[in-house]
Amino acid sequence: MKQGNKNLLLRLLQQYKELGIAEQIDFTTENIVDHFGFTATTAKRYLRQLTEFGYLEAHGGNKNRTYSKRG
C-alpha cells in the first residue's frame, strides 16, 4: 500500500473516532461516501484495505456489509 493511501485510511479512522462513532456503531460504505465525499468505489477500496490490514472487521454479505473497528 502506498504511504499516501495508508495515511488517508488512518485519517479516516481518526475522524470517525473524533466524531465518537468509530467505537460505537458499525458503519457502511454509504456512511463513508456521505461523510467524506468519496465515490462508492473509492470508499469500498479503502474499507477493504483497512480490513486487510486489521484495522476494521467486516460483517455481512456484499449488499449488507457493515464495518466495525477491530479489537
PDB file of N, CA, C, O and CB in Angstrom:
ATOM      1  N   MET A   1       0.841  -1.168   0.000  1.00  0.00           N
ATOM      2  CA  MET A   1       0.000   0.000   0.000  1.00  0.00           C
ATOM      3  C   MET A   1       0.888   1.232   0.000  1.00  0.00           C
ATOM      4  O   MET A   1       1.880   1.295   0.726  1.00  0.00           O
ATOM      5  CB  MET A   1      -0.958  -0.003   1.208  1.00  0.00           C
ATOM      6  N   LYS A   2       0.530   2.199  -0.808  1.00  0.00           N
ATOM      7  CA  LYS A   2       1.278   3.442  -0.847  1.00  0.00           C
ATOM      8  C   LYS A   2       1.119   4.180   0.471  1.00  0.00           C
ATOM      9  O   LYS A   2       0.071   4.108   1.113  1.00  0.00           O
ATOM     10  CB  LYS A   2       0.817   4.319  -2.018  1.00  0.00           C
ATOM     11  N   GLN A   3       2.154   4.882   0.864  1.00  0.00           N
ATOM     12  CA  GLN A   3       2.136   5.606   2.140  1.00  0.00           C
ATOM     13  C   GLN A   3       0.998   6.628   2.173  1.00  0.00           C
ATOM     14  O   GLN A   3       0.363   6.810   3.212  1.00  0.00           O
ATOM     15  CB  GLN A   3       3.486   6.311   2.376  1.00  0.00           C
ATOM     16  N   GLY A   4       0.736   7.291   1.052  1.00  0.00           N
ATOM     17  CA  GLY A   4      -0.345   8.267   0.995  1.00  0.00           C
ATOM     18  C   GLY A   4      -1.700   7.638   1.271  1.00  0.00           C
ATOM     19  O   GLY A   4      -2.526   8.219   1.976  1.00  0.00           O
ATOM     20  N   ASN A   5      -1.934   6.446   0.717  1.00  0.00           N
ATOM     21  CA  ASN A   5      -3.189   5.743   0.963  1.00  0.00           C
ATOM     22  C   ASN A   5      -3.300   5.332   2.417  1.00  0.00           C
ATOM     23  O   ASN A   5      -4.368   5.442   3.020  1.00  0.00           O
ATOM     24  CB  ASN A   5      -3.305   4.518   0.061  1.00  0.00           C
ATOM     25  N   LYS A   6      -2.209   4.863   2.976  1.00  0.00           N
ATOM     26  CA  LYS A   6      -2.224   4.446   4.382  1.00  0.00           C
ATOM     27  C   LYS A   6      -2.555   5.641   5.274  1.00  0.00           C
ATOM     28  O   LYS A   6      -3.363   5.525   6.196  1.00  0.00           O
ATOM     29  CB  LYS A   6      -0.859   3.826   4.789  1.00  0.00           C
ATOM     30  N   ASN A   7      -1.933   6.786   5.002  1.00  0.00           N
ATOM     31  CA  ASN A   7      -2.202   7.983   5.796  1.00  0.00           C
ATOM     32  C   ASN A   7      -3.662   8.407   5.673  1.00  0.00           C
ATOM     33  O   ASN A   7      -4.282   8.806   6.659  1.00  0.00           O
ATOM     34  CB  ASN A   7      -1.284   9.129   5.362  1.00  0.00           C
ATOM     35  N   LEU A   8      -4.203   8.323   4.477  1.00  0.00           N
ATOM     36  CA  LEU A   8      -5.600   8.680   4.268  1.00  0.00           C
ATOM     37  C   LEU A   8      -6.524   7.743   5.036  1.00  0.00           C
ATOM     38  O   LEU A   8      -7.501   8.182   5.642  1.00  0.00           O
ATOM     39  CB  LEU A   8      -5.941   8.651   2.780  1.00  0.00           C
ATOM     40  N   LEU A   9      -6.211   6.465   5.005  1.00  0.00           N
ATOM     41  CA  LEU A   9      -7.027   5.497   5.727  1.00  0.00           C
ATOM     42  C   LEU A   9      -6.973   5.744   7.226  1.00  0.00           C
ATOM     43  O   LEU A   9      -7.997   5.664   7.906  1.00  0.00           O
ATOM     44  CB  LEU A   9      -6.572   4.078   5.413  1.00  0.00           C
ATOM     45  N   LEU A  10      -5.815   6.036   7.736  1.00  0.00           N
ATOM     46  CA  LEU A  10      -5.683   6.313   9.168  1.00  0.00           C
ATOM     47  C   LEU A  10      -6.408   7.605   9.536  1.00  0.00           C
ATOM     48  O   LEU A  10      -7.003   7.702  10.609  1.00  0.00           O
ATOM     49  CB  LEU A  10      -4.199   6.406   9.566  1.00  0.00           C
ATOM     50  N   ARG A  11      -6.358   8.591   8.648  1.00  0.00           N
ATOM     51  CA  ARG A  11      -7.086   9.846   8.885  1.00  0.00           C
ATOM     52  C   ARG A  11      -8.585   9.598   8.921  1.00  0.00           C
ATOM     53  O   ARG A  11      -9.297  10.181   9.738  1.00  0.00           O
ATOM     54  CB  ARG A  11      -6.748  10.886   7.800  1.00  0.00           C
ATOM     55  N   LEU A  12      -9.066   8.732   8.033  1.00  0.00           N
ATOM     56  CA  LEU A  12     -10.476   8.372   8.009  1.00  0.00           C
ATOM     57  C   LEU A  12     -10.892   7.783   9.355  1.00  0.00           C
ATOM     58  O   LEU A  12     -11.915   8.177   9.914  1.00  0.00           O
ATOM     59  CB  LEU A  12     -10.763   7.374   6.870  1.00  0.00           C
ATOM     60  N   LEU A  13     -10.115   6.854   9.871  1.00  0.00           N
ATOM     61  CA  LEU A  13     -10.417   6.260  11.175  1.00  0.00           C
ATOM     62  C   LEU A  13     -10.359   7.302  12.284  1.00  0.00           C
ATOM     63  O   LEU A  13     -11.192   7.289  13.190  1.00  0.00           O
ATOM     64  CB  LEU A  13      -9.445   5.119  11.480  1.00  0.00           C
ATOM     65  N   GLN A  14      -9.389   8.198  12.221  1.00  0.00           N
ATOM     66  CA  GLN A  14      -9.250   9.225  13.251  1.00  0.00           C
ATOM     67  C   GLN A  14     -10.461  10.151  13.253  1.00  0.00           C
ATOM     68  O   GLN A  14     -10.955  10.519  14.319  1.00  0.00           O
ATOM     69  CB  GLN A  14      -7.961  10.035  13.036  1.00  0.00           C
ATOM     70  N   GLN A  15     -10.944  10.531  12.075  1.00  0.00           N
ATOM     71  CA  GLN A  15     -12.107  11.407  12.001  1.00  0.00           C
ATOM     72  C   GLN A  15     -13.339  10.720  12.569  1.00  0.00           C
ATOM     73  O   GLN A  15     -14.140  11.352  13.257  1.00  0.00           O
ATOM     74  CB  GLN A  15     -12.362  11.839  10.557  1.00  0.00           C
ATOM     75  N   TYR A  16     -13.493   9.454  12.291  1.00  0.00           N
ATOM     76  CA  TYR A  16     -14.625   8.729  12.861  1.00  0.00           C
ATOM     77  C   TYR A  16     -14.479   8.642  14.375  1.00  0.00           C
ATOM     78  O   TYR A  16     -15.471   8.741  15.097  1.00  0.00           O
ATOM     79  CB  TYR A  16     -14.735   7.318  12.247  1.00  0.00           C
ATOM     80  N   LYS A  17     -13.272   8.460  14.859  1.00  0.00           N
ATOM     81  CA  LYS A  17     -13.047   8.394  16.301  1.00  0.00           C
ATOM     82  C   LYS A  17     -13.387   9.733  16.947  1.00  0.00           C
ATOM     83  O   LYS A  17     -14.017   9.773  18.004  1.00  0.00           O
ATOM     84  CB  LYS A  17     -11.585   8.003  16.609  1.00  0.00           C
ATOM     85  N   GLU A  18     -12.971  10.835  16.311  1.00  0.00           N
ATOM     86  CA  GLU A  18     -13.257  12.161  16.839  1.00  0.00           C
ATOM     87  C   GLU A  18     -14.761  12.432  16.875  1.00  0.00           C
ATOM     88  O   GLU A  18     -15.249  13.138  17.758  1.00  0.00           O
ATOM     89  CB  GLU A  18     -12.552  13.223  16.003  1.00  0.00           C
ATOM     90  N   LEU A  19     -15.479  11.877  15.928  1.00  0.00           N
ATOM     91  CA  LEU A  19     -16.930  12.041  15.908  1.00  0.00           C
ATOM     92  C   LEU A  19     -17.611  11.154  16.948  1.00  0.00           C
ATOM     93  O   LEU A  19     -18.813  11.276  17.188  1.00  0.00           O
ATOM     94  CB  LEU A  19     -17.475  11.726  14.518  1.00  0.00           C
ATOM     95  N   GLY A  20     -16.847  10.274  17.555  1.00  0.00           N
ATOM     96  CA  GLY A  20     -17.375   9.414  18.598  1.00  0.00           C
ATOM     97  C   GLY A  20     -18.181   8.241  18.087  1.00  0.00           C
ATOM     98  O   GLY A  20     -18.959   7.645  18.833  1.00  0.00           O
ATOM     99  N   ILE A  21     -18.000   7.901  16.811  1.00  0.00           N
ATOM    100  CA  ILE A  21     -18.800   6.798  16.269  1.00  0.00           C
ATOM    101  C   ILE A  21     -17.981   5.581  15.886  1.00  0.00           C
ATOM    102  O   ILE A  21     -18.547   4.515  15.643  1.00  0.00           O
ATOM    103  CB  ILE A  21     -19.558   7.267  15.073  1.00  0.00           C
ATOM    104  N   ALA A  22     -16.672   5.709  15.827  1.00  0.00           N
ATOM    105  CA  ALA A  22     -15.852   4.581  15.382  1.00  0.00           C
ATOM    106  C   ALA A  22     -15.969   3.391  16.315  1.00  0.00           C
ATOM    107  O   ALA A  22     -15.865   2.248  15.872  1.00  0.00           O
ATOM    108  CB  ALA A  22     -14.402   4.999  15.271  1.00  0.00           C
ATOM    109  N   GLU A  23     -16.182   3.638  17.585  1.00  0.00           N
ATOM    110  CA  GLU A  23     -16.239   2.530  18.529  1.00  0.00           C
ATOM    111  C   GLU A  23     -17.664   2.220  18.963  1.00  0.00           C
ATOM    112  O   GLU A  23     -17.886   1.266  19.709  1.00  0.00           O
ATOM    113  CB  GLU A  23     -15.392   2.838  19.740  1.00  0.00           C
ATOM    114  N   GLN A  24     -18.627   3.002  18.513  1.00  0.00           N
ATOM    115  CA  GLN A  24     -19.994   2.822  18.980  1.00  0.00           C
ATOM    116  C   GLN A  24     -20.862   2.024  18.023  1.00  0.00           C
ATOM    117  O   GLN A  24     -21.713   1.251  18.462  1.00  0.00           O
ATOM    118  CB  GLN A  24     -20.620   4.150  19.219  1.00  0.00           C
ATOM    119  N   ILE A  25     -20.663   2.197  16.726  1.00  0.00           N
ATOM    120  CA  ILE A  25     -21.560   1.574  15.766  1.00  0.00           C
ATOM    121  C   ILE A  25     -20.786   0.935  14.625  1.00  0.00           C
ATOM    122  O   ILE A  25     -19.612   1.226  14.396  1.00  0.00           O
ATOM    123  CB  ILE A  25     -22.546   2.596  15.223  1.00  0.00           C
ATOM    124  N   ASP A  26     -21.466   0.075  13.936  1.00  0.00           N
ATOM    125  CA  ASP A  26     -20.959  -0.397  12.656  1.00  0.00           C
ATOM    126  C   ASP A  26     -21.275   0.678  11.631  1.00  0.00           C
ATOM    127  O   ASP A  26     -22.255   1.408  11.779  1.00  0.00           O
ATOM    128  CB  ASP A  26     -21.585  -1.785  12.253  1.00  0.00           C
ATOM    129  N   PHE A  27     -20.464   0.780  10.603  1.00  0.00           N
ATOM    130  CA  PHE A  27     -20.757   1.736   9.558  1.00  0.00           C
ATOM    131  C   PHE A  27     -20.669   1.066   8.208  1.00  0.00           C
ATOM    132  O   PHE A  27     -20.084  -0.008   8.069  1.00  0.00           O
ATOM    133  CB  PHE A  27     -19.810   2.926   9.629  1.00  0.00           C
ATOM    134  N   THR A  28     -21.254   1.705   7.215  1.00  0.00           N
ATOM    135  CA  THR A  28     -21.366   1.140   5.882  1.00  0.00           C
ATOM    136  C   THR A  28     -20.563   1.964   4.887  1.00  0.00           C
ATOM    137  O   THR A  28     -20.058   3.042   5.200  1.00  0.00           O
ATOM    138  CB  THR A  28     -22.832   1.063   5.452  1.00  0.00           C
ATOM    139  N   THR A  29     -20.464   1.429   3.695  1.00  0.00           N
ATOM    140  CA  THR A  29     -19.825   2.172   2.611  1.00  0.00           C
ATOM    141  C   THR A  29     -20.547   3.496   2.391  1.00  0.00           C
ATOM    142  O   THR A  29     -19.911   4.523   2.156  1.00  0.00           O
ATOM    143  CB  THR A  29     -19.813   1.341   1.310  1.00  0.00           C
ATOM    144  N   GLU A  30     -21.865   3.470   2.466  1.00  0.00           N
ATOM    145  CA  GLU A  30     -22.651   4.684   2.249  1.00  0.00           C
ATOM    146  C   GLU A  30     -22.331   5.755   3.287  1.00  0.00           C
ATOM    147  O   GLU A  30     -22.300   6.943   2.965  1.00  0.00           O
ATOM    148  CB  GLU A  30     -24.141   4.358   2.283  1.00  0.00           C
ATOM    149  N   ASN A  31     -22.090   5.337   4.545  1.00  0.00           N
ATOM    150  CA  ASN A  31     -21.703   6.299   5.580  1.00  0.00           C
ATOM    151  C   ASN A  31     -20.410   7.015   5.201  1.00  0.00           C
ATOM    152  O   ASN A  31     -20.287   8.228   5.370  1.00  0.00           O
ATOM    153  CB  ASN A  31     -21.538   5.594   6.937  1.00  0.00           C
ATOM    154  N   ILE A  32     -19.457   6.254   4.690  1.00  0.00           N
ATOM    155  CA  ILE A  32     -18.165   6.816   4.292  1.00  0.00           C
ATOM    156  C   ILE A  32     -18.338   7.764   3.111  1.00  0.00           C
ATOM    157  O   ILE A  32     -17.759   8.851   3.091  1.00  0.00           O
ATOM    158  CB  ILE A  32     -17.172   5.694   3.933  1.00  0.00           C
ATOM    159  N   VAL A  33     -19.130   7.355   2.134  1.00  0.00           N
ATOM    160  CA  VAL A  33     -19.392   8.196   0.961  1.00  0.00           C
ATOM    161  C   VAL A  33     -20.034   9.513   1.396  1.00  0.00           C
ATOM    162  O   VAL A  33     -19.613  10.587   0.966  1.00  0.00           O
ATOM    163  CB  VAL A  33     -20.307   7.456  -0.055  1.00  0.00           C
ATOM    164  N   ASP A  34     -21.046   9.425   2.243  1.00  0.00           N
ATOM    165  CA  ASP A  34     -21.750  10.634   2.694  1.00  0.00           C
ATOM    166  C   ASP A  34     -20.863  11.558   3.510  1.00  0.00           C
ATOM    167  O   ASP A  34     -20.904  12.777   3.339  1.00  0.00           O
ATOM    168  CB  ASP A  34     -22.962  10.255   3.513  1.00  0.00           C
ATOM    169  N   HIS A  35     -20.065  10.983   4.391  1.00  0.00           N
ATOM    170  CA  HIS A  35     -19.262  11.811   5.291  1.00  0.00           C
ATOM    171  C   HIS A  35     -18.029  12.406   4.624  1.00  0.00           C
ATOM    172  O   HIS A  35     -17.709  13.574   4.846  1.00  0.00           O
ATOM    173  CB  HIS A  35     -18.838  10.999   6.480  1.00  0.00           C
ATOM    174  N   PHE A  36     -17.338  11.622   3.815  1.00  0.00           N
ATOM    175  CA  PHE A  36     -16.064  12.065   3.255  1.00  0.00           C
ATOM    176  C   PHE A  36     -16.135  12.493   1.794  1.00  0.00           C
ATOM    177  O   PHE A  36     -15.194  13.096   1.277  1.00  0.00           O
ATOM    178  CB  PHE A  36     -15.065  10.977   3.390  1.00  0.00           C
ATOM    179  N   GLY A  37     -17.247  12.185   1.126  1.00  0.00           N
ATOM    180  CA  GLY A  37     -17.383  12.597  -0.263  1.00  0.00           C
ATOM    181  C   GLY A  37     -16.636  11.730  -1.265  1.00  0.00           C
ATOM    182  O   GLY A  37     -16.460  12.133  -2.415  1.00  0.00           O
ATOM    183  N   PHE A  38     -16.194  10.550  -0.852  1.00  0.00           N
ATOM    184  CA  PHE A  38     -15.548   9.627  -1.778  1.00  0.00           C
ATOM    185  C   PHE A  38     -16.600   9.040  -2.707  1.00  0.00           C
ATOM    186  O   PHE A  38     -17.794   9.072  -2.408  1.00  0.00           O
ATOM    187  CB  PHE A  38     -14.795   8.503  -1.014  1.00  0.00           C
ATOM    188  N   THR A  39     -16.150   8.507  -3.829  1.00  0.00           N
ATOM    189  CA  THR A  39     -17.053   7.700  -4.649  1.00  0.00           C
ATOM    190  C   THR A  39     -17.245   6.364  -3.941  1.00  0.00           C
ATOM    191  O   THR A  39     -16.448   5.997  -3.078  1.00  0.00           O
ATOM    192  CB  THR A  39     -16.490   7.500  -6.109  1.00  0.00           C
ATOM    193  N   ALA A  40     -18.291   5.642  -4.299  1.00  0.00           N
ATOM    194  CA  ALA A  40     -18.542   4.334  -3.681  1.00  0.00           C
ATOM    195  C   ALA A  40     -17.377   3.382  -3.933  1.00  0.00           C
ATOM    196  O   ALA A  40     -16.991   2.618  -3.048  1.00  0.00           O
ATOM    197  CB  ALA A  40     -19.849   3.724  -4.221  1.00  0.00           C
ATOM    198  N   THR A  41     -16.827   3.431  -5.130  1.00  0.00           N
ATOM    199  CA  THR A  41     -15.701   2.556  -5.474  1.00  0.00           C
ATOM    200  C   THR A  41     -14.490   2.851  -4.591  1.00  0.00           C
ATOM    201  O   THR A  41     -13.844   1.931  -4.088  1.00  0.00           O
ATOM    202  CB  THR A  41     -15.325   2.722  -6.958  1.00  0.00           C
ATOM    203  N   THR A  42     -14.187   4.126  -4.407  1.00  0.00           N
ATOM    204  CA  THR A  42     -13.055   4.516  -3.570  1.00  0.00           C
ATOM    205  C   THR A  42     -13.298   4.121  -2.120  1.00  0.00           C
ATOM    206  O   THR A  42     -12.400   3.593  -1.463  1.00  0.00           O
ATOM    207  CB  THR A  42     -12.802   6.027  -3.673  1.00  0.00           C
ATOM    208  N   ALA A  43     -14.492   4.369  -1.621  1.00  0.00           N
ATOM    209  CA  ALA A  43     -14.822   4.011  -0.240  1.00  0.00           C
ATOM    210  C   ALA A  43     -14.688   2.510  -0.027  1.00  0.00           C
ATOM    211  O   ALA A  43     -14.141   2.075   0.987  1.00  0.00           O
ATOM    212  CB  ALA A  43     -16.246   4.471   0.114  1.00  0.00           C
ATOM    213  N   LYS A  44     -15.176   1.719  -0.965  1.00  0.00           N
ATOM    214  CA  LYS A  44     -15.072   0.258  -0.843  1.00  0.00           C
ATOM    215  C   LYS A  44     -13.620  -0.189  -0.834  1.00  0.00           C
ATOM    216  O   LYS A  44     -13.243  -1.085  -0.078  1.00  0.00           O
ATOM    217  CB  LYS A  44     -15.822  -0.432  -1.988  1.00  0.00           C
ATOM    218  N   ARG A  45     -12.807   0.438  -1.676  1.00  0.00           N
ATOM    219  CA  ARG A  45     -11.384   0.085  -1.732  1.00  0.00           C
ATOM    220  C   ARG A  45     -10.709   0.405  -0.392  1.00  0.00           C
ATOM    221  O   ARG A  45      -9.963  -0.421   0.136  1.00  0.00           O
ATOM    222  CB  ARG A  45     -10.676   0.844  -2.892  1.00  0.00           C
ATOM    223  N   TYR A  46     -10.960   1.576   0.151  1.00  0.00           N
ATOM    224  CA  TYR A  46     -10.366   1.950   1.431  1.00  0.00           C
ATOM    225  C   TYR A  46     -10.832   1.030   2.551  1.00  0.00           C
ATOM    226  O   TYR A  46     -10.030   0.606   3.384  1.00  0.00           O
ATOM    227  CB  TYR A  46     -10.706   3.394   1.770  1.00  0.00           C
ATOM    228  N   LEU A  47     -12.119   0.721   2.573  1.00  0.00           N
ATOM    229  CA  LEU A  47     -12.636  -0.165   3.614  1.00  0.00           C
ATOM    230  C   LEU A  47     -12.051  -1.564   3.495  1.00  0.00           C
ATOM    231  O   LEU A  47     -11.744  -2.205   4.500  1.00  0.00           O
ATOM    232  CB  LEU A  47     -14.156  -0.231   3.545  1.00  0.00           C
ATOM    233  N   ARG A  48     -11.898  -2.033   2.260  1.00  0.00           N
ATOM    234  CA  ARG A  48     -11.283  -3.349   2.045  1.00  0.00           C
ATOM    235  C   ARG A  48      -9.838  -3.344   2.540  1.00  0.00           C
ATOM    236  O   ARG A  48      -9.396  -4.294   3.185  1.00  0.00           O
ATOM    237  CB  ARG A  48     -11.336  -3.742   0.545  1.00  0.00           C
ATOM    238  N   GLN A  49      -9.108  -2.277   2.239  1.00  0.00           N
ATOM    239  CA  GLN A  49      -7.717  -2.193   2.675  1.00  0.00           C
ATOM    240  C   GLN A  49      -7.612  -2.101   4.188  1.00  0.00           C
ATOM    241  O   GLN A  49      -6.740  -2.730   4.787  1.00  0.00           O
ATOM    242  CB  GLN A  49      -7.034  -0.996   2.036  1.00  0.00           C
ATOM    243  N   LEU A  50      -8.487  -1.327   4.811  1.00  0.00           N
ATOM    244  CA  LEU A  50      -8.479  -1.233   6.262  1.00  0.00           C
ATOM    245  C   LEU A  50      -8.780  -2.588   6.897  1.00  0.00           C
ATOM    246  O   LEU A  50      -8.232  -2.929   7.946  1.00  0.00           O
ATOM    247  CB  LEU A  50      -9.492  -0.189   6.733  1.00  0.00           C
ATOM    248  N   THR A  51      -9.649  -3.350   6.256  1.00  0.00           N
ATOM    249  CA  THR A  51      -9.972  -4.686   6.747  1.00  0.00           C
ATOM    250  C   THR A  51      -8.774  -5.616   6.585  1.00  0.00           C
ATOM    251  O   THR A  51      -8.440  -6.367   7.502  1.00  0.00           O
ATOM    252  CB  THR A  51     -11.195  -5.255   6.005  1.00  0.00           C
ATOM    253  N   GLU A  52      -8.132  -5.569   5.427  1.00  0.00           N
ATOM    254  CA  GLU A  52      -6.976  -6.422   5.167  1.00  0.00           C
ATOM    255  C   GLU A  52      -5.828  -6.140   6.129  1.00  0.00           C
ATOM    256  O   GLU A  52      -5.097  -7.056   6.506  1.00  0.00           O
ATOM    257  CB  GLU A  52      -6.505  -6.239   3.738  1.00  0.00           C
ATOM    258  N   PHE A  53      -5.663  -4.887   6.528  1.00  0.00           N
ATOM    259  CA  PHE A  53      -4.570  -4.520   7.429  1.00  0.00           C
ATOM    260  C   PHE A  53      -4.946  -4.659   8.894  1.00  0.00           C
ATOM    261  O   PHE A  53      -4.144  -4.346   9.774  1.00  0.00           O
ATOM    262  CB  PHE A  53      -4.133  -3.108   7.156  1.00  0.00           C
ATOM    263  N   GLY A  54      -6.158  -5.125   9.161  1.00  0.00           N
ATOM    264  CA  GLY A  54      -6.540  -5.430  10.526  1.00  0.00           C
ATOM    265  C   GLY A  54      -7.113  -4.292  11.335  1.00  0.00           C
ATOM    266  O   GLY A  54      -7.308  -4.440  12.541  1.00  0.00           O
ATOM    267  N   TYR A  55      -7.394  -3.144  10.706  1.00  0.00           N
ATOM    268  CA  TYR A  55      -7.969  -2.024  11.436  1.00  0.00           C
ATOM    269  C   TYR A  55      -9.476  -2.178  11.611  1.00  0.00           C
ATOM    270  O   TYR A  55     -10.038  -1.731  12.611  1.00  0.00           O
ATOM    271  CB  TYR A  55      -7.660  -0.722  10.721  1.00  0.00           C
ATOM    272  N   LEU A  56     -10.128  -2.808  10.637  1.00  0.00           N
ATOM    273  CA  LEU A  56     -11.577  -2.982  10.657  1.00  0.00           C
ATOM    274  C   LEU A  56     -11.937  -4.451  10.552  1.00  0.00           C
ATOM    275  O   LEU A  56     -11.130  -5.286  10.146  1.00  0.00           O
ATOM    276  CB  LEU A  56     -12.232  -2.193   9.522  1.00  0.00           C
ATOM    277  N   GLU A  57     -13.168  -4.740  10.927  1.00  0.00           N
ATOM    278  CA  GLU A  57     -13.730  -6.073  10.794  1.00  0.00           C
ATOM    279  C   GLU A  57     -15.001  -5.940   9.961  1.00  0.00           C
ATOM    280  O   GLU A  57     -15.851  -5.099  10.251  1.00  0.00           O
ATOM    281  CB  GLU A  57     -14.020  -6.727  12.200  1.00  0.00           C
ATOM    282  N   ALA A  58     -15.131  -6.769   8.927  1.00  0.00           N
ATOM    283  CA  ALA A  58     -16.311  -6.727   8.057  1.00  0.00           C
ATOM    284  C   ALA A  58     -17.353  -7.723   8.547  1.00  0.00           C
ATOM    285  O   ALA A  58     -17.021  -8.807   9.026  1.00  0.00           O
ATOM    286  CB  ALA A  58     -15.926  -7.030   6.589  1.00  0.00           C
ATOM    287  N   HIS A  59     -18.618  -7.338   8.420  1.00  0.00           N
ATOM    288  CA  HIS A  59     -19.737  -8.180   8.841  1.00  0.00           C
ATOM    289  C   HIS A  59     -20.768  -8.209   7.725  1.00  0.00           C
ATOM    290  O   HIS A  59     -21.060  -7.176   7.124  1.00  0.00           O
ATOM    291  CB  HIS A  59     -20.369  -7.662  10.172  1.00  0.00           C
ATOM    292  N   GLY A  60     -21.322  -9.381   7.444  1.00  0.00           N
ATOM    293  CA  GLY A  60     -22.406  -9.484   6.475  1.00  0.00           C
ATOM    294  C   GLY A  60     -21.929  -9.683   5.057  1.00  0.00           C
ATOM    295  O   GLY A  60     -20.730  -9.719   4.779  1.00  0.00           O
ATOM    296  N   GLY A  61     -22.907  -9.814   4.156  1.00  0.00           N
ATOM    297  CA  GLY A  61     -22.635 -10.029   2.749  1.00  0.00           C
ATOM    298  C   GLY A  61     -22.365  -8.732   2.018  1.00  0.00           C
ATOM    299  O   GLY A  61     -22.360  -7.654   2.613  1.00  0.00           O
ATOM    300  N   ASN A  62     -22.141  -8.849   0.724  1.00  0.00           N
ATOM    301  CA  ASN A  62     -21.781  -7.678  -0.074  1.00  0.00           C
ATOM    302  C   ASN A  62     -22.790  -6.540   0.015  1.00  0.00           C
ATOM    303  O   ASN A  62     -22.397  -5.386   0.191  1.00  0.00           O
ATOM    304  CB  ASN A  62     -21.621  -8.078  -1.503  1.00  0.00           C
ATOM    305  N   LYS A  63     -24.073  -6.837  -0.103  1.00  0.00           N
ATOM    306  CA  LYS A  63     -25.064  -5.764  -0.112  1.00  0.00           C
ATOM    307  C   LYS A  63     -25.382  -5.230   1.273  1.00  0.00           C
ATOM    308  O   LYS A  63     -25.818  -4.087   1.408  1.00  0.00           O
ATOM    309  CB  LYS A  63     -26.325  -6.247  -0.757  1.00  0.00           C
ATOM    310  N   ASN A  64     -25.176  -6.023   2.287  1.00  0.00           N
ATOM    311  CA  ASN A  64     -25.498  -5.611   3.652  1.00  0.00           C
ATOM    312  C   ASN A  64     -24.261  -5.526   4.544  1.00  0.00           C
ATOM    313  O   ASN A  64     -24.364  -5.635   5.766  1.00  0.00           O
ATOM    314  CB  ASN A  64     -26.496  -6.575   4.257  1.00  0.00           C
ATOM    315  N   ARG A  65     -23.118  -5.336   3.946  1.00  0.00           N
ATOM    316  CA  ARG A  65     -21.858  -5.346   4.701  1.00  0.00           C
ATOM    317  C   ARG A  65     -21.748  -4.110   5.572  1.00  0.00           C
ATOM    318  O   ARG A  65     -22.031  -2.992   5.141  1.00  0.00           O
ATOM    319  CB  ARG A  65     -20.652  -5.428   3.751  1.00  0.00           C
ATOM    320  N   THR A  66     -21.328  -4.339   6.809  1.00  0.00           N
ATOM    321  CA  THR A  66     -21.003  -3.252   7.717  1.00  0.00           C
ATOM    322  C   THR A  66     -19.579  -3.482   8.216  1.00  0.00           C
ATOM    323  O   THR A  66     -19.029  -4.577   8.096  1.00  0.00           O
ATOM    324  CB  THR A  66     -22.025  -3.170   8.909  1.00  0.00           C
ATOM    325  N   TYR A  67     -19.006  -2.438   8.771  1.00  0.00           N
ATOM    326  CA  TYR A  67     -17.640  -2.498   9.279  1.00  0.00           C
ATOM    327  C   TYR A  67     -17.614  -1.962  10.697  1.00  0.00           C
ATOM    328  O   TYR A  67     -18.373  -1.058  11.046  1.00  0.00           O
ATOM    329  CB  TYR A  67     -16.669  -1.702   8.374  1.00  0.00           C
ATOM    330  N   SER A  68     -16.745  -2.520  11.500  1.00  0.00           N
ATOM    331  CA  SER A  68     -16.532  -2.015  12.839  1.00  0.00           C
ATOM    332  C   SER A  68     -15.041  -2.045  13.131  1.00  0.00           C
ATOM    333  O   SER A  68     -14.277  -2.770  12.495  1.00  0.00           O
ATOM    334  CB  SER A  68     -17.325  -2.839  13.885  1.00  0.00           C
ATOM    335  N   LYS A  69     -14.652  -1.249  14.098  1.00  0.00           N
ATOM    336  CA  LYS A  69     -13.249  -1.215  14.487  1.00  0.00           C
ATOM    337  C   LYS A  69     -12.895  -2.558  15.114  1.00  0.00           C
ATOM    338  O   LYS A  69     -13.619  -3.067  15.970  1.00  0.00           O
ATOM    339  CB  LYS A  69     -12.961  -0.036  15.473  1.00  0.00           C
ATOM    340  N   ARG A  70     -11.794  -3.115  14.686  1.00  0.00           N
ATOM    341  CA  ARG A  70     -11.350  -4.413  15.220  1.00  0.00           C
ATOM    342  C   ARG A  70     -10.729  -4.187  16.599  1.00  0.00           C
ATOM    343  O   ARG A  70     -10.028  -3.206  16.851  1.00  0.00           O
ATOM    344  CB  ARG A  70     -10.320  -5.108  14.250  1.00  0.00           C
ATOM    345  N   GLY A  71     -11.017  -5.126  17.457  1.00  0.00           N
ATOM    346  CA  GLY A  71     -10.364  -5.074  18.758  1.00  0.00           C
ATOM    347  C   GLY A  71     -11.310  -4.763  19.799  1.00  0.00           C
ATOM    348  O   GLY A  71     -10.935  -4.677  20.968  1.00  0.00           O
TER     349      GLY A  71
END
